[in-house]
Amino acid sequence: MSTNWGTTLTAGQCRAYAEDGVVHVPNAVDSDLLAEIDRLADRQLQEPGPWVTDDGAEQTDGRLFTTRYLWRSEPAVRRFVFESGVAGLAATLMGSTSARFYFDHLLVKEPGTESPTPWHQDIGYWPFLGSKICSVWVACTGASVAESSLEFVRGSHLWGCYFAPESFTGESEWTADFEGEHCPDIDAARRDYDIVGFDVEPGDALVFSAWTVHGAAGNAGTHRRTALSTRWLGDDATWSPHPGSDPSVTQADTTAVPGEYPADDDRFPLVWPASDGRTP
Ligand SMILES: O=C(O)CCC(=O)C(=O)O
């Protein structure tokens, strides 16, 4: 898709990203790509890849399943990353001249899944620092907030807080290595926060800063909720591995130097602007 997001996004959408830390961009991705991702989700549920979170095996009421870092092996995800236009969308909203790709995260909640996505900030999970780092979460299926579309604490990206990563399944995993402040219990005091949630249609994108606190309810609906979240690094991102950060790319996997911009074209490819001069 060759959308020029610089002219397509409204001033209100750009302001929402800057001030709220999240913006809803309807109809951002073509339906043929979404269908490919839906098929991939079916395959992954049957035969999960290496980086999986799954509370499904013993679960009777639904299943919260996530798998990530598929872009190097799955052509559908590769196409999504390099051809859907989401890199340009991320760069434009971050106010960045470039967007490097970090990783993809496919998130599935079967109908009846009780497990919420815990309230969290993304930055603590990731081996990066910088203000221009974001996710483009694309709905592959429609979902209301009650069906597990995302909610955000408006303006929380400006709190100046850096919260510990939270396990999605509640079990102690790599996130436990992090020492630091935990995200407040937003649900225990919802009225104290400015919470915004978005009902989404297939192809809608929610673009949010890595510093914005967000979460999602379980899926009280009758159909599967599938989303593909891609993670983007802007001009001021620096490589910053730390205990408790995402083990899918470690120092051993990259030439990136701690404290410096991650100019590793193999692990963190520059997708925007496209090297062949096309608008991706
Ligand atoms: O889809 C979800 O339930 C969670 C998504 C999320 O937390 C993210 O993309 O950062």
PDBQT file of the ligand as one rigid body, heavy atoms in Angstrom, charges set to zero:
ROOT
HETATM    1  O1  LIG A 301      -3.525  -7.440  21.875  1.00  0.00    +0.000 OA
HETATM    2  C1  LIG A 301      -3.372  -7.398  23.100  1.00  0.00    +0.000 C 
HETATM    3  O2  LIG A 301      -4.152  -7.950  23.880  1.00  0.00    +0.000 OA
HETATM    4  C2  LIG A 301      -2.201  -6.679  23.700  1.00  0.00    +0.000 C 
HETATM    5  C3  LIG A 301      -1.407  -5.897  22.720  1.00  0.00    +0.000 C 
HETATM    6  C4  LIG A 301      -0.280  -5.170  23.326  1.00  0.00    +0.000 C 
HETATM    7  O3  LIG A 301      -0.154  -5.060  24.532  1.00  0.00    +0.000 OA
HETATM    8  C5  LIG A 301       0.715  -4.568  22.449  1.00  0.00    +0.000 C 
HETATM    9  O4  LIG A 301       0.616  -4.692  21.229  1.00  0.00    +0.000 OA
HETATM   10  O5  LIG A 301       1.664  -3.928  22.978  1.00  0.00    +0.000 OA
ENDROOT
TORSDOF 0
